[in-house]
Amino acid sequence: MKEYYVYIMSNKSGNLYVGVTNDLEQRVYQHKNKATAGFTKKYNINRLVYFESTDDVTAAITREKQLKGMLRSKKIELIKTTNPRMDDLSEEWFTTPP
């Protein structure tokens, strides 16, 4: 069964980025290593602060759109329900590349 992830990344300044992927570890690695040009590279978005998983790709895309439409304050409230200090949940993932 395939798994899909909706995730929120941040940086030290607190900028937020919402995305969806079917390989969370690989996608976070790309963000951390600035592999893709754009917002996350420009603002050094490199900390995974929240994620959800589902086996339904349509539900994942719908949820991503829902999160992107939320006020920043609501996103932060959501993050803090599972990660009160907004720690990098992927901090210890990459002792070796995925």
C-alpha positions as CSV (number, residue, x, y, z in Angstrom):
1,M,0.0,0.0,0.0
2,K,1.3,3.4,-1.0
3,E,1.6,6.2,1.7
4,Y,1.2,9.9,1.1
5,Y,2.3,12.7,3.4
6,V,1.2,16.3,3.9
7,Y,3.9,18.1,5.7
8,I,5.0,21.5,7.0
9,M,8.5,22.7,6.9
10,S,9.9,25.8,8.6
11,N,13.2,27.7,9.1
12,K,14.8,29.5,12.0
13,S,12.8,32.6,11.3
14,G,9.5,30.7,11.4
15,N,8.5,30.9,7.7
16,L,6.3,28.0,6.8
17,Y,5.9,25.8,3.7
18,V,3.2,23.2,3.1
19,G,3.8,20.3,0.7
20,V,2.6,16.8,-0.2
21,T,4.8,13.8,-1.2
22,N,4.8,10.0,-1.4
23,D,8.4,9.9,0.0
24,L,8.7,12.1,3.0
25,E,12.3,11.2,3.8
26,Q,13.5,11.9,0.3
27,R,11.5,15.2,0.0
28,V,12.8,16.5,3.4
29,Y,16.3,15.6,2.2
30,Q,15.8,17.6,-0.9
31,H,14.6,20.6,1.1
32,K,17.5,20.4,3.5
33,N,20.0,20.2,0.7
34,K,18.3,22.9,-1.4
35,A,17.9,20.6,-4.4
36,T,15.0,22.5,-5.9
37,A,14.9,26.2,-6.7
38,G,12.1,28.2,-5.3
39,F,10.7,29.4,-2.0
40,T,12.2,26.7,0.2
41,K,15.7,27.2,-1.2
42,K,15.5,31.0,-1.1
43,Y,14.3,31.1,2.6
44,N,16.3,28.1,3.8
45,I,13.2,26.1,4.7
46,N,14.9,23.0,6.2
47,R,13.1,21.9,9.4
48,L,10.3,19.4,9.3
49,V,7.9,20.5,12.0
50,Y,4.6,18.6,11.1
51,F,3.3,15.8,9.0
52,E,0.3,13.6,8.4
53,S,0.0,10.4,6.4
54,T,-2.7,8.7,4.5
55,D,-3.0,5.9,1.9
56,D,-5.4,8.1,-0.2
57,V,-3.6,10.4,-2.7
58,T,-6.8,12.5,-3.2
59,A,-7.2,13.0,0.5
60,A,-3.5,14.1,0.8
61,I,-3.9,16.7,-2.0
62,T,-7.1,17.9,-0.5
63,R,-5.5,18.3,2.9
64,E,-2.5,20.1,1.4
65,K,-4.9,22.6,-0.2
66,Q,-6.7,23.0,3.1
67,L,-3.5,23.6,5.1
68,K,-2.3,26.1,2.5
69,G,-5.5,28.0,2.8
70,M,-5.3,28.3,6.6
71,L,-4.1,31.4,8.4
72,R,-0.5,31.2,9.6
73,S,-1.7,31.3,13.2
74,K,-3.9,28.2,12.6
75,K,-1.0,26.4,11.1
76,I,1.1,27.1,14.1
77,E,-1.7,25.9,16.4
78,L,-1.9,22.7,14.4
79,I,1.9,22.2,14.5
80,K,1.9,22.7,18.3
81,T,-0.7,20.0,18.9
82,T,2.0,17.4,18.2
83,N,5.2,19.4,18.3
84,P,4.9,22.2,20.9
85,R,8.5,23.4,20.6
86,M,8.4,23.2,16.8
87,D,11.5,21.0,16.8
88,D,12.9,19.6,13.6
89,L,11.3,16.1,13.5
90,S,13.8,15.0,10.9
91,E,16.9,16.1,12.8
92,E,18.4,12.6,13.2
93,W,17.2,11.2,9.9
94,F,20.2,11.9,7.7
95,T,23.4,10.4,9.2
96,T,23.7,8.9,5.7
97,P,21.9,10.1,2.5
98,P,18.5,8.3,1.8
